[in-house]
Amino acid sequence: MNDGATRGHLIAGDEVPAASGATFESLDPATAGPIATLARGGAADVDRAVSAARTAQPGWRDVDVYERGRILQRLADLIESNADELTALEARDAGKLLPEAARDVDRAVRTWTYYAGWPTKITGTTNPADPGVFSYTLREPLGVVGAITPWNFPLVIASWKLAPALACGNAVVHKPAEEAPLSALRLAELALEAGVPAGVWNVVTGDAEAGAALAAHDDVDKVSFTGSTEVGREIQRAAAGNLKRLTLELGGKSANIVLEDADVDAALEGAMRATFRNQGQVCTAGARLVVHARHVDELADRLAERVGSIRLGRPDDPGAQMGPLVSARQRERVLALYESARCEGARTATGGGAAVVEGAPNGFFVEPTVFVDTTNAMRINREEIFGPAVAVIRVEDADEAVRVANDTRYGLAAAVWTRDASRAHKIARSLNAGTVWINNYGGLDVYSAYGGRGYSGYGYEQGPQTIEEYTTLKTVRQTL
């Protein structure tokens, strides 16, 4: 896509402007310059997209399940054959380093390939009944699904939602984040090329107004949202109007526990992955590094040395190890949390401020940061940072580590590092988190369910559990 392009919504197979004529710009996070001008959607655009989806859904539901799977597999193949284009687009729009963006494209391919196999495997059951009664269940699509996706992993998280929704026979209306909407439009274009009928997959670009209209729409049967807890609450309230189903994958404040018998070298590498991948813009980031007193000083010093040497750069810089945050607003939020940590008594071991990168003076860069001497009561350890920072918390034993880890309203992920396998699995059971890693940090696969607890939301992405998220059961009874 050329800079300066103008893009409309994709509704019923056609690219159309916003009903109001309003537009907005998608900015390059590395330069703050505009990449494209997009339609700013509102209630009228959402209504048009939902109507198109409602009209198209019965035909998609009735497509032979084998053919439905073949169409989704063709889309997976098209994503793979267009990987270079999608990688460049995702890197430019979201500020991702090119290798990170390339991994995201590969994860999208895997997601679509996995769900392409599901249409032929969605089955009901034959139920026990009184003699003379034949009872069975059918698992049917919900109808129209609204997907509202974030800017940190635009292509991947869109695939997590749209692939199972379509595999189950639903039609979709996708509202991507306004900060990084471009891959959503390209993915929907590839879907049309793969054979997804017009109207089955619609994209409305815009800001919170469009998302709110989609969440509240009476003809939407389900909304799947990934984003902040605050917005998740608003969506929950809006969805109450027609009691639509929800999947909410919200924020996190995950603990990365290093016990006294841990492999410190391995834990150091894990701490780097836990917080500094994708500029720390990861829901599951292990931003609370909970370390036994035996290792806390050594690990903090070594981590600060590693983090202090991270080279910032533009996504297309082959020597860059970290790119910009997605927006000026996100940079200001992260810097405000940095300042709060200092004001509350945390010591900055490295970083702690804004950064200026040669060749990208206007980019949304911040210094990767390590805070030490922190407590769980500090704001930096209560609120999601969503930036490249970790706060080190000292503990005296495993019981205290678990108490600190669970002392949060979030429950998305956690990790524990120990050489004792038995203790590791006992601690995993004690942690209030939807995902727990042992002697590792990070890594989700399309075959396993992913979801949160508490302020981290409810419902599941990935794995066979998502088939239940996008279908409903019907019981049929016949008296013989």
Backbone hydrogen bonds, N-H to C=O, Kabsch-Sander energy under -0.5 kcal/mol:
donor,donor_aa,acceptor,acceptor_aa,energy
4,G,35,I,-2.4
5,A,2,N,-1.5
5,A,35,I,-0.7
7,R,37,T,-3.2
9,H,16,V,-2.5
10,L,203,V,-2.2
11,I,9,H,-0.6
11,I,14,D,-2.7
14,D,11,I,-2.0
16,V,9,H,-2.3
16,V,14,D,-0.6
21,G,18,A,-1.1
24,F,38,L,-2.2
26,S,36,A,-2.6
27,L,25,E,-0.6
28,D,33,G,-3.3
31,T,28,D,-1.1
32,A,28,D,-3.3
35,I,26,S,-3.5
36,A,26,S,-1.1
37,T,5,A,-3.0
38,L,24,F,-3.3
39,A,7,R,-1.4
40,R,22,A,-2.5
41,G,39,A,-0.9
41,G,205,T,-2.5
46,V,42,G,-2.3
47,D,43,A,-2.5
48,R,44,A,-1.9
49,A,45,D,-2.3
50,V,46,V,-2.9
51,S,47,D,-2.2
52,A,48,R,-2.0
53,A,49,A,-2.3
54,R,50,V,-2.8
55,T,51,S,-2.2
56,A,52,A,-2.0
57,Q,53,A,-2.1
60,W,56,A,-1.7
61,R,57,Q,-3.0
62,D,58,P,-1.7
63,V,60,W,-1.0
68,R,64,D,-2.5
69,G,65,V,-2.1
70,R,66,Y,-1.9
71,I,67,E,-2.3
72,L,68,R,-2.0
73,Q,69,G,-2.2
74,R,70,R,-2.2
75,L,71,I,-1.9
76,A,72,L,-2.1
77,D,73,Q,-2.3
78,L,74,R,-2.2
79,I,75,L,-2.6
80,E,76,A,-2.0
81,S,77,D,-2.5
82,N,78,L,-1.5
83,A,80,E,-1.4
86,L,82,N,-2.4
87,T,83,A,-2.8
88,A,84,D,-2.2
89,L,85,E,-2.3
90,E,86,L,-2.8
91,A,87,T,-2.4
92,R,88,A,-2.2
93,D,89,L,-2.4
94,A,90,E,-2.3
95,G,91,A,-1.4
96,K,90,E,-0.6
98,L,315,P,-1.7
101,A,97,L,-2.6
102,A,98,L,-2.6
103,R,99,P,-2.0
104,D,100,E,-1.9
105,V,101,A,-1.9
106,D,102,A,-2.0
107,R,103,R,-2.3
108,A,104,D,-2.1
109,V,105,V,-2.3
110,R,106,D,-2.2
111,T,107,R,-2.0
112,W,108,A,-2.5
113,T,109,V,-2.3
114,Y,110,R,-2.4
115,Y,111,T,-2.3
116,A,112,W,-1.6
117,G,113,T,-0.6
117,G,114,Y,-1.2
118,W,115,Y,-1.4
121,K,118,W,-2.8
122,I,119,P,-0.7
123,T,121,K,-0.9
127,N,125,T,-0.5
127,N,135,S,-2.7
133,V,130,D,-1.9
134,F,478,Q,-3.4
135,S,127,N,-0.6
135,S,133,V,-0.6
136,Y,476,V,-2.6
137,T,125,T,-2.7
138,L,474,K,-2.8
140,E,138,L,-0.7
140,E,472,T,-3.1
142,L,470,Y,-1.0
145,V,171,A,-2.7
146,G,222,K,-3.3
147,A,145,V,-0.5
147,A,173,V,-2.6
148,I,146,G,-0.5
148,I,224,S,-2.6
149,T,147,A,-0.5
149,T,175,K,-1.5
157,I,153,F,-2.5
158,A,154,P,-1.5
159,S,155,L,-1.8
160,W,156,V,-2.2
161,K,157,I,-1.4
162,L,158,A,-3.1
163,A,159,S,-1.9
165,A,161,K,-1.6
166,L,162,L,-2.6
167,A,163,A,-2.4
168,C,164,P,-1.8
169,G,166,L,-1.5
170,N,165,A,-2.2
171,A,143,G,-2.4
172,V,200,V,-3.4
173,V,145,V,-2.3
174,H,202,N,-3.2
175,K,147,A,-3.3
175,K,173,V,-0.5
180,A,177,A,-0.9
185,L,181,P,-1.2
186,R,182,L,-1.8
187,L,183,S,-2.6
188,A,184,A,-1.9
189,E,185,L,-1.9
190,L,186,R,-2.2
191,A,187,L,-1.8
192,L,188,A,-1.8
193,E,189,E,-1.9
194,A,190,L,-2.0
195,G,191,A,-1.0
195,G,192,L,-0.7
196,V,191,A,-2.4
200,V,197,P,-1.9
201,W,197,P,-0.5
202,N,172,V,-1.9
203,V,10,L,-2.8
204,V,174,H,-2.5
205,T,203,V,-0.5
210,A,207,D,-0.7
211,G,207,D,-1.6
212,A,208,A,-2.9
213,A,209,E,-2.0
214,L,210,A,-2.1
215,A,211,G,-2.4
216,A,212,A,-1.9
217,H,213,A,-0.9
217,H,214,L,-0.5
220,V,217,H,-1.4
221,D,144,V,-2.2
222,K,144,V,-1.2
223,V,245,R,-2.2
224,S,146,G,-2.8
225,F,223,V,-0.5
225,F,247,T,-3.1
226,T,148,I,-1.8
227,G,249,E,-1.9
232,G,228,S,-2.1
233,R,229,T,-2.0
234,E,230,E,-1.5
235,I,231,V,-2.5
236,Q,232,G,-2.2
237,R,233,R,-2.2
238,A,234,E,-2.5
239,A,235,I,-2.5
240,A,236,Q,-0.6
240,A,237,R,-0.9
241,G,238,A,-1.1
242,N,239,A,-0.8
243,L,239,A,-0.5
244,K,239,A,-1.5
245,R,221,D,-2.0
247,T,223,V,-1.9
248,L,458,Y,-2.5
249,E,225,F,-2.8
249,E,247,T,-0.5
250,L,248,L,-0.7
250,L,456,S,-2.2
251,G,455,Y,-0.5
254,S,285,A,-0.8
255,A,413,A,-0.7
256,N,288,R,-3.0
257,I,255,A,-0.6
257,I,415,A,-2.8
258,V,290,V,-3.0
259,L,257,I,-0.5
259,L,417,W,-2.2
262,A,259,L,-1.7
264,V,262,A,-1.0
267,A,263,D,-2.6
268,L,264,V,-2.4
269,E,265,D,-1.8
270,G,266,A,-2.4
271,A,267,A,-2.4
272,M,268,L,-1.8
273,R,269,E,-2.0
274,A,270,G,-2.5
275,T,271,A,-1.2
276,F,272,M,-1.9
277,R,273,R,-0.7
279,Q,276,F,-0.9
280,G,277,R,-1.9
281,Q,278,N,-2.0
282,V,280,G,-2.0
285,A,282,V,-1.7
286,G,274,A,-1.4
287,A,285,A,-1.9
288,R,254,S,-1.9
289,L,287,A,-0.7
289,L,391,A,-2.5
290,V,256,N,-1.6
290,V,288,R,-0.9
291,V,289,L,-0.7
291,V,393,I,-2.8
292,H,258,V,-2.5
293,A,395,V,-2.0
295,H,292,H,-1.7
296,V,292,H,-1.4
299,L,295,H,-3.0
300,A,296,V,-2.4
301,D,297,D,-2.4
302,R,298,E,-2.5
303,L,299,L,-2.6
304,A,300,A,-2.5
305,E,301,D,-1.9
306,R,302,R,-2.1
307,V,303,L,-3.1
308,G,304,A,-2.6
309,S,305,E,-0.8
309,S,306,R,-0.8
310,I,307,V,-1.5
312,L,310,I,-0.6
313,G,322,M,-2.1
317,D,314,R,-2.1
320,A,317,D,-1.6
321,Q,311,R,-3.4
322,M,311,R,-1.3
325,L,364,F,-3.2
331,R,327,S,-2.0
332,E,328,A,-2.4
333,R,329,R,-1.9
334,V,330,Q,-2.3
335,L,331,R,-2.6
336,A,332,E,-2.0
337,L,333,R,-1.7
338,Y,334,V,-2.3
339,E,335,L,-2.3
340,S,336,A,-2.0
341,A,337,L,-1.9
342,R,338,Y,-1.7
343,C,339,E,-2.4
344,E,340,S,-1.7
345,G,342,R,-1.4
346,A,341,A,-2.5
347,R,372,V,-2.6
349,A,347,R,-0.8
349,A,370,V,-2.7
350,T,370,V,-1.1
352,G,367,E,-0.5
355,A,365,F,-1.6
357,V,360,A,-0.7
360,A,357,V,-2.4
363,G,360,A,-1.8
364,F,29,P,-2.6
365,F,363,G,-1.4
367,E,353,G,-3.2
369,T,388,P,-2.6
370,V,350,T,-1.9
371,F,390,V,-2.8
372,V,347,R,-3.0
374,T,392,V,-1.6
378,M,375,T,-1.3
381,N,378,M,-1.5
382,R,379,R,-1.6
383,E,379,R,-2.5
389,A,387,G,-2.1
390,V,369,T,-1.6
391,A,287,A,-2.7
392,V,371,F,-2.9
393,I,289,L,-2.9
395,V,291,V,-2.2
401,A,397,D,-2.0
402,V,398,A,-2.4
403,R,399,D,-2.2
404,V,400,E,-2.7
405,A,401,A,-2.6
406,N,402,V,-2.4
407,D,403,R,-0.7
407,D,404,V,-0.9
408,T,406,N,-2.2
411,G,453,R,-0.6
414,A,435,T,-1.4
415,A,255,A,-1.8
416,V,437,W,-2.0
417,W,257,I,-1.9
418,T,416,V,-0.5
421,A,419,R,-0.9
424,A,420,D,-2.3
425,H,421,A,-2.0
426,K,422,S,-1.7
427,I,423,R,-2.7
428,A,424,A,-2.3
429,R,425,H,-1.6
430,S,426,K,-1.0
430,S,427,I,-0.6
431,L,427,I,-1.2
433,A,431,L,-1.7
434,G,411,G,-1.2
435,T,412,L,-1.1
437,W,414,A,-2.3
439,N,416,V,-2.8
439,N,437,W,-0.5
448,S,445,D,-1.6
450,Y,461,E,-2.2
455,Y,409,R,-3.1
456,S,453,R,-2.4
457,G,454,G,-1.8
458,Y,248,L,-1.1
461,E,450,Y,-2.8
463,G,446,V,-2.9
466,T,463,G,-1.4
467,I,464,P,-1.5
468,E,464,P,-0.6
468,E,465,Q,-0.7
469,E,465,Q,-1.1
470,Y,466,T,-1.3
471,T,468,E,-0.8
472,T,140,E,-2.8
474,K,138,L,-2.5
476,V,136,Y,-3.5
478,Q,134,F,-2.7
480,L,132,G,-4.0
480,L,478,Q,-0.6
